[in-house]
């Protein structure tokens, strides 16, 4: 009985009570406060109702998990969300004097972008509510720009994401989906050190994009390389078909390039100092187009067939306002050509915009167009630059 009255026991009891209170606050109270804040603050700031699943907080491991989060538009359609968010804080924030995170994982995020018939984008519903207009004659408040808070992230991952896009503003609705989308940012810090990133995405048609390199936010700079494999020319045509007078039914594009980008604008891209202009340098090591066919919308016959087109040695320098193409090679091109009754070249029809009514088909003149379309190979070198001021 005497032990229960000693200072050691009293001290241990106090520590045990404090730990119990800390556990209750972290495991029980904090998730409820976080849920309440999300359900209240988001509608007040952007006017869009959120939905939130389970929220779990481990106060001892400094981990937060949020399940089944989504934001819905005015019509009830889901605009964006995720299946799971996991955030792991680190005690090193104290001696690093920076917000430090060990891991941030977002699992199965999605974004559903749609353009309505009137041209409005549904994601604009996520804009913050406008601030009240200043009173007449009142001085305009000056915007204060300061350095970003110091942030350190060991690993930031987006896993199995999906992006959908639908454009209903054109007579022919265009829809596309990129899934899965994966992204990883490693050993990132605000400041010139930045961090390394990797981005990959693919479609159900086996179109694939891969992008990796280095990025920093103070100043805003990035360098790296990207490649596109198997991008279907028909996909690009679908997004522009209402503005074009031809049909692209086949063809795939492969592309590989390196780049360097700087937003300029002085330190932290917010002040004058050296006021460097924005700069972009692109070195396109490969661009290949294969099996392309083009025909007018009112015809069942291909007018242009390009089995292979390659572009190499292409560089673009935004600062110098120069573009250089070392080699353009076209192999096995086939053209179906003739003169129209008015003396015009038939292929010029493809360059015109969509016609209001279908143009009657014109039978090619046998004397001009052979039964077997001609084939050709061509090599072009070009060096393009803007004229000096």
C-alpha positions, 0 to 999 in steps of 0.5 A: 500500500505504501507504493501507491502513495510514492511519488514514482507511482503518482508520476506514472499514474499521471503519465498513464492518464495523459497517454490515455487522454492523448489516445482518446483525443487522437483516435476518437475526438480528432477524426470527428473534428476533422469530419465536421471541419471538412463537411462545413468548410468545403461548402463555405469556401467553394459551395460544393458538397463533399462526401467523406467515408471513414476517417482514421487517425493514429496519434502515435504513428502520426498517420491520417487515413481518409476513405471514399472522399468525393466532391459533387456538382450542382446536378449531383455528378461526381467531379473528383475524389479518391478511394483512399488518402494516407498521410504520414507526418514526421517528427523531423518537422521540428529540427528541419523547421519544415512541414515534413511528410514521410509518405503521402499516398492517394489511391484510385483518385479520379477527375471527371471533366466535362464541357457542356453544350454552352461551353462551360467546364463543370470543374469551374464549380470548384472555384473558391467563392468570390470575395466581396467587391470593394466599396467605391473609392476604397483603395485596392488591397495590395497582394502580398507575395512571400516565400512558400512554407518549407515542405519536405516529402519523402514520397508522394504517390498517386496510384491507379488514378483515372481522368475522363474528359467529355466535350458536348459543346460540338455537334459530335460529342468527344470523350476520352479516358486515361486509366490507369494514371500513376505518379510518384514524387520522391525526396521533394523539398521546396526550394531549388533542390526540388525532387524527382518525379515519374508519371505514367498513363495509358488508355484502353486503346493501349495509348501510353504516356511516360514522363519523368524528370526533376521539378522545383517550385522556388524557382519554378523549373523542370527538366526531364524526358517524356515519350508517347507510344501508340497515340492513335491519330483517330483520337486526335481527329475525334477531338477536332472532327467538327472543324475538319473536312476530312476523316482519319481512320487509322494511324499511330504516333510515337514520340520521344523528347527531352526538355528544360523549362523555367518560368522565369520572373525572378526569385521564387518567380514572384519578384523582379530581381533578375526578372528572367523571361520564361524559357522552354527548350525541347529536343525531339529525338523521335517522332514517327507516324505510321499507317495514316489514311485520310479521306474526305467526309463524303467519300469511301476512298482514301485520298492520302496514305502514309505508311511511314513518316519520321521526324528527327533532330527537332529542337525548339528554343523559346528564348531564342524563338527558334525551331530547327528540324533536321530531317523529315522522311516520308516513305511509300506515300500514296496520293489519289489526285485529279483536277475538279471541273473548275480546275482546282486540285482535289486535295485542296478540299481537305484543307477547307473547313466542314462544308454545309452540305456534302459535295457530290462525288466527282469521278477522277479523270482516267487521263489524270489519275492512274488506276494504281495511285502513285507512291513516293518517298521524300526527305526534307530538312528545315531550319525555321526561326523568327526574323530578328526584331 
